[in-house]
Amino acid sequence: MPILTHLSDSGSALTIKIIGKFQFPMASEYRRAYTNIDEVEKYSLDLQESDYLDSSALGMIIALWEFVERDKNRITVVNANEEVRTILKSANFDQLVNMV
């Protein structure tokens, strides 16, 4: 299972954990991860166990950003390795989402 989700006890925060390569074949599962639950206040995209993302992954992050009405404060990318962080920053994703 390449995507795991965790909803906080309060129901206000959802963590989407990507395992393995973040790429097009997981697009449907990724979309279901955040659309099949009631909307939450904060979304975390945990990339600790993902060492690769392709251009479709960037599109999937944009889809989540649009889902939260382009509110940077509602999405945080966490635990990305240096290579993934470099890709996200070079594509200016640090202007769309928080990165820690």
Secondary structure, DSSP 8 states (H G I E B T S, - for coil): --EEEEE-TTSSEEEEEEES-BSGGGHHHHHHHHHSS---SEEEEEEEE---B-HHHHHHHHHHHHHTTT-GGGEEEES--HHHHHHHHHTTGGGTSEE-
